[in-house]
Amino acid sequence: MPVGPELLIIVVIGLLLLIIPLVLAYLVYNDAQKRDNDNAALWALAVGALTFLTFFGGILVLVIYIWDRE
């Protein structure tokens, strides 16, 4: 069982893996709301959930959102 600095590194990485999807979902939701997108919550949910489950899947959906919002 990790103790000391190893435990701190594991905790920090774990928190980042939880915080990054939430931040991306929040940013996408706010951007979609500003642009009067009716599917703002759906985009935020897709980006947040897929970033949490598969990081690259979430990044792919984020790129698709950015491409689609124009």
C-alpha positions as CSV (number, residue, x, y, z in Angstrom):
1,M,0.0,0.0,0.0
2,P,1.5,3.4,-1.0
3,V,2.4,5.7,1.9
4,G,3.9,9.2,1.8
5,P,4.7,10.9,-1.5
6,E,3.3,8.1,-3.6
7,L,-0.1,8.4,-1.9
8,L,-0.1,12.2,-2.5
9,I,0.7,11.6,-6.2
10,I,-2.1,9.1,-6.5
11,V,-4.6,11.4,-4.8
12,V,-3.6,14.4,-7.0
13,I,-3.9,12.3,-10.2
14,G,-7.3,11.0,-9.1
15,L,-8.6,14.5,-8.3
16,L,-7.4,15.7,-11.7
17,L,-9.2,12.8,-13.4
18,L,-12.4,14.0,-11.7
19,I,-12.0,17.8,-12.1
20,I,-11.0,17.9,-15.8
21,P,-14.3,16.4,-17.1
22,L,-16.3,18.7,-14.8
23,V,-14.5,21.8,-16.0
24,L,-14.7,20.9,-19.6
25,A,-18.5,20.2,-19.3
26,Y,-19.0,23.5,-17.5
27,L,-17.1,25.4,-20.2
28,V,-19.0,23.7,-23.0
29,Y,-22.3,24.4,-21.3
30,N,-21.6,28.1,-20.8
31,D,-20.4,28.5,-24.3
32,A,-23.4,26.7,-25.7
33,Q,-25.8,28.8,-23.6
34,K,-24.1,32.0,-24.8
35,R,-24.7,30.9,-28.4
36,D,-28.4,30.0,-27.7
37,N,-27.8,26.3,-28.5
38,D,-30.9,24.3,-27.5
39,N,-28.7,21.2,-26.9
40,A,-26.3,22.9,-24.4
41,A,-27.0,20.4,-21.6
42,L,-26.6,17.5,-24.1
43,W,-23.2,18.8,-25.3
44,A,-22.0,19.3,-21.7
45,L,-23.1,15.9,-20.7
46,A,-21.5,14.2,-23.7
47,V,-18.2,16.0,-23.2
48,G,-18.1,15.5,-19.4
49,A,-19.1,11.8,-19.4
50,L,-16.9,10.8,-22.3
51,T,-13.9,12.7,-20.9
52,F,-14.5,10.8,-17.6
53,L,-15.0,7.4,-19.2
54,T,-12.5,7.7,-22.1
55,F,-10.3,10.8,-22.1
56,F,-9.8,10.8,-25.9
57,G,-13.5,10.2,-26.5
58,G,-14.3,13.4,-24.6
59,I,-11.6,15.3,-26.4
60,L,-13.1,14.1,-29.7
61,V,-16.6,15.2,-28.7
62,L,-15.1,18.6,-27.7
63,V,-13.5,19.0,-31.1
64,I,-16.8,18.1,-32.8
65,Y,-18.6,20.7,-30.6
66,I,-16.1,23.4,-31.5
67,W,-16.4,22.5,-35.2
68,D,-20.3,22.4,-35.0
69,R,-20.8,25.7,-33.1
70,E,-19.6,27.9,-36.0
